[in-house]
Amino acid sequence: MLRQKLIASLLALAVTPLLHAQNAASAAPDPAQVAELVTANHILAEMGLLDGYGHISVRDVHNPNRYLLAKAIPAATVTAADIRLYDLDSNPVTGTAAESFWERFIHGEIYKTRPDITAIVHSHAPEMVAFSVTGVKLRPVIHMAGFLPQQVRVYDNRTLFGETDLLITSTQKGHALGESLGSDPIVLLRGHGTVVVAAGLHVVVGRAYYMTVNARVEQQALALGGGGITGLTAEEAQKSATQDGFERTWTLWKSKLGEK
Ligand SMILES: [Zn+2]
């Protein structure tokens, strides 16, 4: 018995420093994941979906309770040195709160409630915002946007928080937004922007692009008039999911960055 206790104590002594070393090592984001996130920032900036504002995050490949997000700078200027780690309450694990995006709570709260999601884009793309301030619903009208729900929901801070600056600047507001998103891939924020989510960085970039193409086509169709819009049915939308997870477009967009 004594011998067993002694062995257990020796094992504990041997393992404790290893655990500390492991924790210290995981306080730095994965370099390959950082590089991908930098590329995604630049692609979305090139598309005009992220300008001085808006952001993209990815769940930490080594720890599902953390996510990677750049500090609060324009997406076009993001480098590997600007990528920070956050816990799911959106407290910085690396870097400081002062240098962080005010709206980082969007990411933490959605990662908490959606274990299926590993990447999130928050954009202020104007063609999307138009659908958040009218009774006209954003819906899938092109085959590349079959991921859109039949009626994209609109989140409004006023429902729970009264008249605000419209931003998602707390865990409470982030949580309410996540509730509004539900199990959908996208939610509109009234007079503000869009949140789109996916189970992968390449997919979320593809969705961010094609949701805006869909929005433009839908607006053009509305302007043409002629008796309403023939959108994708639920079955067509489900069948038209991209076959390659937007890999072809990711390769194209990445190669265009390299040409500069
Ligand atoms: Zn915003």
Residues whose N, C-alpha, C, O or C-beta is under 5 A from the ligand:
A	BS01	ZN	E103 G193
